[in-house]
Amino acid sequence: MHNIYFYLIIAFYVYDFVSGQLLSYLNRTRMAPVPPEELEGIYDAAEYAKQQTYQMENDRFGLVSGGFSFAVVMALLLCGWAGRIDAFIRMYTSHYLLLPLSFFFALTALSSIMDIPFDWYDTFVIEEKFGFNRMTPRTFILDWLKSFALAVALSGALLTGVLVVYKYAQGWFWLLAWIVVSAFSLIVAFFYSEWIVPIFNRQTPLEEGKLRSAIEDFTQRASYPIQNIYMIDGSRRSTKSNAYFTGFGKKKRIVLYDTLIDDLTTEEIVAVLAHEIGHYKMKHILSTVTISLASTGFIFWLFSHLMNSPSLAHALGGIEPSFHLNMVGFSLLYIPLSDALDLLTNCISRKHEYEADNFAARHGTGDALISALKKICSKSLANLTPHPIVVFACYSHPTLLQRISNIKRQMSM
């Protein structure tokens, strides 16, 4: 079992945990008892102290929950439990579909059950303490059951398609599997708001009135007319705000959280949507999807070189190579490449955010967008002084101060 793949898997997993904790430590070094001068007016002294406490509690909780997960996975790897689970299931079936589906179901169930106490603590202790949580225990349990069932159904359907390709077209596996996964992902994204969201939330068309008229007026001026404007009952679970675009073509729609409507003025909501429209107008969605699909193809191409490797299966305690064991082993070997790809995509994403902000500023909503961003960050107790290395490594959005500076610069041009 202790071959080169085993040692690489252990090394990469340790690196992943240690690097994550190091980034958290760097963020803690930026904490201070009083806000910097450039943050004046975003938080008052009491709110800033509350934000610092919130950040510290989340950091400590992340260390405990992440440390527990790390210890469990390390124990499983060192003891070869993936191979043992595989051997146990083989006592009952060796079917090319039932074996891997049962294996991944076991891993998903184990992971989901282990997460329950931590998710519960996060929701009903930390989020409750700082006034964010509106979820009841009943809603929490129902959400968990729905999420688990949905994950099993969707991943099971997708995995079945990939396994059929693996069984009958190994020579073209990576290409055909890429096509299957890409098509599946696009279909889910296309119908996400109609199929997935209603399982958890109620969406209702935004009523006629000042807000809807303002949104429609702006979309007309921006040459991006859209009639599908919905409100979602996010306040059932949290006080935090959000808004997003979803779907493509005739399926595209604007979705506003009711908390956002309560927290922001009409002008600020229009500014937030102007930013989102900027993403569409500047083809950011297309480029993001293209990068995602290309990276998926790259992953399958790499995996095709290891999917039948006996050594990789042995590294996880398996007796013989199998699709599911080798996929788990490959996912752990892929950690460094995944981090490198994340760095690239985060850089591109931050560039896109600046460009979308510029679009909003050019259409006369710069001041309102700055005001909205300040309110959203303040309401969510966002960390306004992350370490620059953390921003570079992990942030898909620029910091609030970076965005404000960029918007003001665009407005002065």
GUSE-678134 format. One record per residue (C-alpha): residue number from 1; residue in one letter; chain; x, y, z. Coordinates in nm, 4 decimals, padded with zeros to 6 digits. Layout:
REM residues N
  num  residuo  cadena        px        py        pz
  NUM        A       A         X         Y         Z
...
REM end
This chain:
REM residues 413
  num  residuo  cadena        px        py        pz
    1        M       A   00.0000   00.0000   00.0000
    2        H       A   00.2822   00.2438   00.0851
    3        N       A   00.3926   00.3305  -00.2669
    4        I       A   00.4782   00.6660  -00.4237
    5        Y       A   00.1127   00.7520  -00.4789
    6        F       A   00.0369   00.6925  -00.1117
    7        Y       A   00.3097   00.9304   00.0027
    8        L       A   00.2074   01.1948  -00.2523
    9        I       A  -00.1566   01.1734  -00.1417
   10        I       A  -00.0589   01.2152   00.2237
   11        A       A   00.1788   01.5021   00.1421
   12        F       A  -00.0766   01.6879  -00.0710
   13        Y       A  -00.3542   01.6468   00.1851
   14        V       A  -00.1300   01.7733   00.4656
   15        Y       A  -00.0257   02.0657   00.2451
   16        D       A  -00.3912   02.1489   00.1784
   17        F       A  -00.4784   02.1609   00.5481
   18        V       A  -00.1657   02.3466   00.6591
   19        S       A  -00.1910   02.6068   00.3813
   20        G       A  -00.5548   02.6729   00.4721
   21        Q       A  -00.4671   02.7262   00.8370
   22        L       A  -00.1741   02.9493   00.7416
   23        L       A  -00.4066   03.1714   00.5382
   24        S       A  -00.6423   03.1968   00.8363
   25        Y       A  -00.3472   03.2939   01.0553
   26        L       A  -00.2439   03.5672   00.8099
   27        N       A  -00.5949   03.7102   00.8260
   28        R       A  -00.5790   03.7145   01.2055
   29        T       A  -00.2607   03.9209   01.1916
   30        R       A  -00.4618   04.1978   01.0220
   31        M       A  -00.7140   04.2215   01.3041
   32        A       A  -00.6977   04.5351   01.5215
   33        P       A  -00.9012   04.6785   01.8123
   34        V       A  -00.9905   04.9917   01.6135
   35        P       A  -01.0774   05.0204   01.2432
   36        P       A  -00.8281   05.1815   01.0039
   37        E       A  -00.8973   05.5398   00.9002
   38        E       A  -01.0063   05.4396   00.5509
   39        L       A  -01.2874   05.2271   00.7007
   40        E       A  -01.4470   05.5103   00.8959
   41        G       A  -01.8187   05.5370   00.8267
   42        I       A  -01.8614   05.1724   00.7246
   43        Y       A  -01.8631   05.0364   01.0796
   44        D       A  -01.9123   05.2336   01.3975
   45        A       A  -01.6950   05.1331   01.6934
   46        A       A  -01.9488   04.8866   01.8356
   47        E       A  -02.0193   04.7209   01.5013
   48        Y       A  -01.6484   04.6965   01.4247
   49        A       A  -01.5824   04.5236   01.7574
   50        K       A  -01.8721   04.2877   01.6790
   51        Q       A  -01.7230   04.2125   01.3355
   52        Q       A  -01.3830   04.1330   01.4858
   53        T       A  -01.5412   03.8954   01.7386
   54        Y       A  -01.7456   03.7310   01.4626
   55        Q       A  -01.4333   03.6811   01.2526
   56        M       A  -01.2390   03.5351   01.5444
   57        E       A  -01.5165   03.2923   01.6367
   58        N       A  -01.5460   03.1760   01.2775
   59        D       A  -01.1690   03.1302   01.2622
   60        R       A  -01.1655   02.9189   01.5767
   61        F       A  -01.4606   02.7175   01.4568
   62        G       A  -01.2908   02.6647   01.1205
   63        L       A  -00.9807   02.5350   01.2961
   64        V       A  -01.1833   02.2876   01.5032
   65        S       A  -01.4091   02.1653   01.2214
   66        G       A  -01.1274   02.1598   00.9665
   67        G       A  -00.8966   01.9855   01.2120
   68        F       A  -01.1580   01.7197   01.2832
   69        S       A  -01.2172   01.6530   00.9124
   70        F       A  -00.8432   01.6440   00.8521
   71        A       A  -00.7904   01.3921   01.1336
   72        V       A  -01.0733   01.1673   01.0112
   73        V       A  -00.9568   01.1659   00.6478
   74        M       A  -00.5939   01.1104   00.7507
   75        A       A  -00.6991   00.8153   00.9654
   76        L       A  -00.8975   00.6704   00.6741
   77        L       A  -00.6026   00.7142   00.4390
   78        L       A  -00.3445   00.5689   00.6778
   79        C       A  -00.5650   00.2686   00.7557
   80        G       A  -00.6664   00.2075   00.3945
   81        W       A  -01.0357   00.2367   00.4763
   82        A       A  -01.1338   00.3313   00.1220
   83        G       A  -01.0046  -00.0079   00.0108
   84        R       A  -01.1844  -00.1773   00.2981
   85        I       A  -01.5155  -00.0148   00.2050
   86        D       A  -01.4574  -00.1272  -00.1537
   87        A       A  -01.3851  -00.4847  -00.0384
   88        F       A  -01.6944  -00.4875   00.1839
   89        I       A  -01.9255  -00.3778  -00.0978
   90        R       A  -01.7671  -00.6354  -00.3321
   91        M       A  -01.8955  -00.9050  -00.0969
   92        Y       A  -02.2447  -00.8157  -00.2190
   93        T       A  -02.1988  -00.6876  -00.5726
   94        S       A  -01.9357  -00.6381  -00.8399
   95        H       A  -02.1738  -00.4827  -01.0921
   96        Y       A  -02.0064  -00.2057  -01.2900
   97        L       A  -02.2767   00.0410  -01.1823
   98        L       A  -02.3881  -00.0816  -00.8386
   99        L       A  -02.0344  -00.1151  -00.6976
  100        P       A  -01.9129   00.2420  -00.7612
  101        L       A  -02.2550   00.3949  -00.6923
  102        S       A  -02.2694   00.2161  -00.3559
  103        F       A  -01.9109   00.3205  -00.2788
  104        F       A  -01.9733   00.6884  -00.3457
  105        F       A  -02.3057   00.6742  -00.1618
  106        A       A  -02.1228   00.5419   00.1443
  107        L       A  -01.8636   00.8209   00.1260
  108        T       A  -02.1320   01.0871   00.0730
  109        A       A  -02.3394   00.9594   00.3647
  110        L       A  -02.0340   00.9446   00.5935
  111        S       A  -01.9257   01.2963   00.5007
  112        S       A  -02.2762   01.4432   00.5333
  113        I       A  -02.3395   01.2829   00.8726
  114        M       A  -02.0037   01.4047   01.0059
  115        D       A  -02.0902   01.7582   00.8955
  116        I       A  -02.4237   01.7729   01.0810
  117        P       A  -02.2904   01.8694   01.4283
  118        F       A  -02.0652   02.1376   01.2810
  119        D       A  -02.3379   02.2794   01.0584
  120        W       A  -02.5746   02.2807   01.3557
  121        Y       A  -02.3238   02.4659   01.5748
  122        D       A  -02.2476   02.7154   01.2999
  123        T       A  -02.6178   02.7867   01.2451
  124        F       A  -02.7648   02.7756   01.5952
  125        V       A  -02.4683   02.9000   01.7969
  126        I       A  -02.2457   03.1330   01.5927
  127        E       A  -02.4985   03.2688   01.3411
  128        E       A  -02.7648   03.2855   01.6137
  129        K       A  -02.5323   03.4712   01.8503
  130        F       A  -02.4614   03.7439   01.5954
  131        G       A  -02.8228   03.7843   01.4866
  132        F       A  -02.8048   03.6234   01.1423
  133        N       A  -02.9928   03.2980   01.1885
  134        R       A  -03.3645   03.2713   01.1259
  135        M       A  -03.3685   02.8993   01.0617
  136        T       A  -03.5672   02.6679   01.2876
  137        P       A  -03.4463   02.3189   01.3805
  138        R       A  -03.7240   02.1764   01.1644
  139        T       A  -03.6080   02.3774   00.8615
  140        F       A  -03.2479   02.2738   00.9292
  141        I       A  -03.3378   01.9040   00.9319
  142        L       A  -03.5600   01.9324   00.6241
  143        D       A  -03.2868   02.1233   00.4378
  144        W       A  -03.0344   01.8540   00.5260
  145        L       A  -03.2628   01.5755   00.4055
  146        K       A  -03.3447   01.7620   00.0845
  147        S       A  -02.9786   01.8490   00.0175
  148        F       A  -02.8683   01.4923   00.0773
  149        A       A  -03.1415   01.3473  -00.1434
  150        L       A  -03.0684   01.6029  -00.4162
  151        A       A  -02.6937   01.5356  -00.4010
  152        V       A  -02.7506   01.1610  -00.4243
  153        A       A  -02.9986   01.1958  -00.7122
  154        L       A  -02.7962   01.4411  -00.9221
  155        S       A  -02.4537   01.2924  -00.8574
  156        G       A  -02.5946   00.9425  -00.9024
  157        A       A  -02.7441   01.0313  -01.2404
  158        L       A  -02.4242   01.2022  -01.3527
  159        L       A  -02.2018   00.9229  -01.2256
  160        T       A  -02.4155   00.6635  -01.4024
  161        G       A  -02.3602   00.8402  -01.7336
  162        V       A  -01.9839   00.8586  -01.6744
  163        L       A  -01.9693   00.4920  -01.5697
  164        V       A  -02.1493   00.3806  -01.8852
  165        V       A  -01.8884   00.5693  -02.0874
  166        Y       A  -01.6112   00.4101  -01.8779
  167        K       A  -01.7531   00.0632  -01.9342
  168        Y       A  -01.8155   00.0782  -02.3082
  169        A       A  -01.5835   00.3462  -02.4496
  170        Q       A  -01.2602   00.3448  -02.2518
  171        G       A  -01.0534   00.4476  -02.5509
  172        W       A  -01.2588   00.7668  -02.5783
  173        F       A  -01.3387   00.7881  -02.2094
  174        W       A  -01.2057   01.1334  -02.1248
  175        L       A  -01.3674   01.3027  -02.4249
  176        L       A  -01.7072   01.1351  -02.3954
  177        A       A  -01.7161   01.1744  -02.0169
  178        W       A  -01.6330   01.5430  -02.0605
  179        I       A  -01.9242   01.5812  -02.3031
  180        V       A  -02.1629   01.4031  -02.0636
  181        V       A  -02.0590   01.6133  -01.7625
  182        S       A  -02.0601   01.9393  -01.9603
  183        A       A  -02.4069   01.8752  -02.1008
  184        F       A  -02.5385   01.7778  -01.7583
  185        S       A  -02.3907   02.0903  -01.5966
  186        L       A  -02.5361   02.3216  -01.8603
  187        I       A  -02.8818   02.1650  -01.8303
  188        V       A  -02.8792   02.2014  -01.4505
  189        A       A  -02.7591   02.5628  -01.4787
  190        F       A  -03.0269   02.6373  -01.7394
  191        F       A  -03.3115   02.5088  -01.5240
  192        Y       A  -03.1589   02.5753  -01.1788
  193        S       A  -03.4054   02.8435  -01.0791
  194        E       A  -03.7068   02.6402  -01.1923
  195        W       A  -03.6018   02.2937  -01.0727
  196        I       A  -03.3653   02.3326  -00.7779
  197        V       A  -03.4508   02.6581  -00.6007
  198        P       A  -03.8215   02.5738  -00.5401
  199        I       A  -03.7133   02.2679  -00.3396
  200        F       A  -03.5798   02.5027  -00.0718
  201        N       A  -03.7326   02.8457  -00.1274
  202        R       A  -04.0437   03.0159  -00.2561
  203        Q       A  -03.9946   03.2462  -00.5537
  204        T       A  -04.2626   03.4959  -00.6484
  205        P       A  -04.2672   03.7496  -00.9321
  206        L       A  -04.1724   04.0944  -00.8061
  207        E       A  -04.4885   04.2983  -00.7672
  208        E       A  -04.5616   04.5991  -00.9830
  209        G       A  -04.4426   04.9160  -00.8174
  210        K       A  -04.1553   05.1592  -00.7826
  211        L       A  -03.8807   04.8959  -00.7568
  212        R       A  -03.9938   04.6850  -01.0507
  213        S       A  -04.0441   04.9960  -01.2666
  214        A       A  -03.6953   05.1227  -01.1757
  215        I       A  -03.5386   04.7870  -01.2632
  216        E       A  -03.7239   04.7632  -01.5943
  217        D       A  -03.6350   05.1229  -01.6816
  218        F       A  -03.2673   05.0550  -01.6178
  219        T       A  -03.2599   04.7300  -01.8130
  220        Q       A  -03.4143   04.9119  -02.1086
  221        R       A  -03.1547   05.1923  -02.0865
  222        A       A  -02.8776   04.9343  -02.0616
  223        S       A  -03.0158   04.7512  -02.3686
  224        Y       A  -03.0714   04.4406  -02.1610
  225        P       A  -03.4509   04.4078  -02.1275
  226        I       A  -03.5690   04.1344  -01.8942
  227        Q       A  -03.9160   04.0620  -01.7623
  228        N       A  -03.8414   03.7688  -01.5305
  229        I       A  -03.7831   03.9512  -01.1998
  230        Y       A  -03.8400   03.7402  -00.8879
  231        M       A  -03.8197   03.7763  -00.5112
  232        I       A  -03.7011   03.4846  -00.2983
  233        D       A  -03.7801   03.4311   00.0710
  234        G       A  -03.4206   03.4243   00.1943
  235        S       A  -03.5294   03.5708   00.5290
  236        R       A  -03.6642   03.2277   00.6283
  237        R       A  -03.3055   03.1214   00.6945
  238        S       A  -03.0833   03.4263   00.7381
  239        T       A  -03.0767   03.8038   00.7601
  240        K       A  -02.7925   03.8180   00.5054
  241        S       A  -02.8725   03.9640   00.1635
  242        N       A  -02.8086   03.8529  -00.1909
  243        A       A  -02.9181   03.8950  -00.5506
  244        Y       A  -02.8268   03.7003  -00.8609
  245        F       A  -02.8959   03.6371  -01.2262
  246        T       A  -02.9616   03.2829  -01.3401
  247        G       A  -03.0433   03.0955  -01.6573
  248        F       A  -02.9725   03.1651  -02.0228
  249        G       A  -03.1731   03.3078  -02.3106
  250        K       A  -03.5459   03.3113  -02.2380
  251        K       A  -03.4787   03.1381  -01.9048
  252        K       A  -03.2652   03.4171  -01.7617
  253        R       A  -03.4107   03.5888  -01.4600
  254        I       A  -03.3231   03.8356  -01.1838
  255        V       A  -03.3667   03.6963  -00.8328
  256        L       A  -03.3717   03.9340  -00.5334
  257        Y       A  -03.3601   03.8201  -00.1723
  258        D       A  -03.6369   03.9788   00.0345
  259        T       A  -03.3679   04.0810   00.2853
  260        L       A  -03.1945   04.2800   00.0106
  261        I       A  -03.5177   04.4628  -00.0671
  262        D       A  -03.5575   04.5431   00.3025
  263        D       A  -03.1965   04.6604   00.3502
  264        L       A  -03.1319   04.8678   00.0377
  265        T       A  -03.3007   05.1632  -00.1303
  266        T       A  -03.4474   05.1320  -00.4785
  267        E       A  -03.1456   05.3141  -00.6271
  268        E       A  -02.9038   05.0821  -00.4468
  269        I       A  -03.0842   04.7683  -00.5667
  270        V       A  -03.0782   04.8969  -00.9242
  271        A       A  -02.7031   04.9614  -00.8853
  272        V       A  -02.6428   04.6059  -00.7649
  273        L       A  -02.8361   04.4729  -01.0644
  274        A       A  -02.6448   04.7093  -01.2950
  275        H       A  -02.3295   04.5340  -01.1763
  276        E       A  -02.4824   04.1931  -01.2537
  277        I       A  -02.6004   04.3107  -01.5967
  278        G       A  -02.2430   04.4255  -01.6570
  279        H       A  -02.1292   04.0653  -01.6211
  280        Y       A  -02.3712   03.9568  -01.8924
  281        K       A  -02.3083   04.2494  -02.1255
  282        M       A  -01.9311   04.1974  -02.1065
  283        K       A  -01.9604   03.8219  -02.1710
  284        H       A  -01.8177   03.7287  -01.8299
  285        I       A  -02.0684   03.4479  -01.7877
  286        L       A  -01.9646   03.2967  -02.1206
  287        S       A  -01.5941   03.3150  -02.0373
  288        T       A  -01.6531   03.1664  -01.6901
  289        V       A  -01.8497   02.8757  -01.8357
  290        T       A  -01.5842   02.8236  -02.1035
  291        I       A  -01.3045   02.8118  -01.8448
  292        S       A  -01.5056   02.5741  -01.6281
  293        L       A  -01.5770   02.3379  -01.9177
  294        A       A  -01.2140   02.3497  -02.0341
  295        S       A  -01.0863   02.2676  -01.6857
  296        T       A  -01.3328   01.9778  -01.6638
  297        G       A  -01.1973   01.8395  -01.9900
  298        F       A  -00.8415   01.8769  -01.8601
  299        I       A  -00.9323   01.6909  -01.5402
  300        F       A  -01.0850   01.3984  -01.7309
  301        W       A  -00.7852   01.3861  -01.9647
  302        L       A  -00.5485   01.3625  -01.6687
  303        F       A  -00.7665   01.1074  -01.4914
  304        S       A  -00.7749   00.8884  -01.8023
  305        H       A  -00.4010   00.8252  -01.7505
  306        L       A  -00.4544   00.6973  -01.3952
  307        M       A  -00.8018   00.5453  -01.3963
  308        N       A  -00.6686   00.1912  -01.4424
  309        S       A  -00.3536   00.2251  -01.2315
  310        P       A  -00.3116  -00.0653  -00.9826
  311        S       A  -00.0632   00.1405  -00.7802
  312        L       A  -00.3142   00.4219  -00.7243
  313        A       A  -00.5787   00.1738  -00.6035
  314        H       A  -00.3220   00.0067  -00.3767
  315        A       A  -00.2357   00.3457  -00.2237
  316        L       A  -00.5916   00.3620  -00.0901
  317        G       A  -00.5892   00.0055   00.0377
  318        G       A  -00.7555  -00.1493  -00.2647
  319        I       A  -00.6687  -00.4913  -00.4009
  320        E       A  -00.7322  -00.4104  -00.7656
  321        P       A  -00.7824  -00.0950  -00.9741
  322        S       A  -01.1368   00.0329  -00.9934
  323        F       A  -01.2996   00.3461  -01.1253
  324        H       A  -01.4181   00.4684  -00.7861
  325        L       A  -01.0987   00.4054  -00.5880
  326        N       A  -00.8821   00.5552  -00.8588
  327        M       A  -01.1096   00.8580  -00.8853
  328        V       A  -01.0798   00.9248  -00.5111
  329        G       A  -00.7020   00.8837  -00.5300
  330        F       A  -00.6826   01.1116  -00.8328
  331        S       A  -00.8907   01.3825  -00.6612
  332        L       A  -00.6330   01.3925  -00.3804
  333        L       A  -00.3387   01.3957  -00.6206
  334        Y       A  -00.5059   01.6807  -00.8074
  335        I       A  -00.4999   01.9163  -00.5039
  336        P       A  -00.1926   02.1216  -00.6096
  337        L       A  -00.3187   02.1598  -00.9667
  338        S       A  -00.6614   02.2531  -00.8348
  339        D       A  -00.5080   02.5250  -00.6184
  340        A       A  -00.3092   02.6595  -00.9145
  341        L       A  -00.6247   02.6672  -01.1278
  342        D       A  -00.8128   02.8422  -00.8455
  343        L       A  -00.5457   03.1131  -00.8378
  344        L       A  -00.5958   03.1733  -01.2083
  345        T       A  -00.9750   03.1718  -01.1978
  346        N       A  -00.9800   03.4010  -00.8934
  347        C       A  -00.7575   03.6517  -01.0731
  348        I       A  -00.9893   03.6449  -01.3741
  349        S       A  -01.2955   03.6726  -01.1497
  350        R       A  -01.1587   03.9776  -00.9665
  351        K       A  -01.0872   04.1407  -01.3035
  352        H       A  -01.4456   04.0684  -01.4073
  353        E       A  -01.5778   04.2240  -01.0861
  354        Y       A  -01.3886   04.5461  -01.1527
  355        E       A  -01.5240   04.5544  -01.5076
  356        A       A  -01.8826   04.4958  -01.3912
  357        D       A  -01.8431   04.7740  -01.1342
  358        N       A  -01.7136   05.0004  -01.4116
  359        F       A  -02.0200   04.9166  -01.6211
  360        A       A  -02.2471   05.0173  -01.3337
  361        A       A  -02.0509   05.3392  -01.2768
  362        R       A  -02.0650   05.4322  -01.6464
  363        H       A  -02.4428   05.3961  -01.6337
  364        G       A  -02.4774   05.6459  -01.3524
  365        T       A  -02.5126   05.4104  -01.0552
  366        G       A  -02.1612   05.4402  -00.9085
  367        D       A  -02.2522   05.6275  -00.5907
  368        A       A  -02.5509   05.4029  -00.5252
  369        L       A  -02.3361   05.0922  -00.5804
  370        I       A  -02.0770   05.2145  -00.3288
  371        S       A  -02.3534   05.2790  -00.0768
  372        A       A  -02.5046   04.9336  -00.1412
  373        L       A  -02.1699   04.7564  -00.1041
  374        K       A  -02.1053   04.9313   00.2264
  375        K       A  -02.4471   04.8299   00.3586
  376        I       A  -02.4160   04.4679   00.2441
  377        C       A  -02.0706   04.4304   00.3998
  378        S       A  -02.1752   04.6021   00.7215
  379        K       A  -02.4933   04.3931   00.7567
  380        S       A  -02.3003   04.0672   00.7050
  381        L       A  -02.0097   04.1684   00.9331
  382        A       A  -01.7695   04.1144   00.6442
  383        N       A  -01.3949   04.1263   00.7026
  384        L       A  -01.2825   04.4523   00.5426
  385        T       A  -00.9090   04.4071   00.6037
  386        P       A  -00.8124   04.0623   00.4746
  387        H       A  -00.4446   03.9907   00.4249
  388        P       A  -00.3308   04.0626   00.0647
  389        I       A  -00.2003   03.7072   00.0271
  390        V       A  -00.5413   03.5713   00.1308
  391        V       A  -00.7110   03.8006  -00.1198
  392        F       A  -00.4772   03.6822  -00.3962
  393        A       A  -00.5149   03.3136  -00.3089
  394        C       A  -00.8819   03.2855  -00.2170
  395        Y       A  -01.0932   03.5886  -00.3069
  396        S       A  -01.3070   03.5790  -00.6190
  397        H       A  -01.4016   03.9441  -00.5520
  398        P       A  -01.1780   04.2429  -00.4751
  399        T       A  -01.2029   04.3816  -00.1228
  400        L       A  -01.4600   04.6491  -00.0469
  401        L       A  -01.1956   04.9226  -00.0339
  402        Q       A  -01.0485   04.8105  -00.3670
  403        R       A  -01.3927   04.8177  -00.5280
  404        I       A  -01.4778   05.1599  -00.3866
  405        S       A  -01.1460   05.3042  -00.5077
  406        N       A  -01.2004   05.1564  -00.8527
  407        I       A  -01.5584   05.2870  -00.8802
  408        K       A  -01.4548   05.6366  -00.7745
  409        R       A  -01.1710   05.6311  -01.0265
  410        Q       A  -01.4124   05.5266  -01.3022
  411        M       A  -01.6582   05.8006  -01.2047
  412        S       A  -01.3854   06.0656  -01.2245
  413        M       A  -01.2830   05.9723  -01.5778
REM end
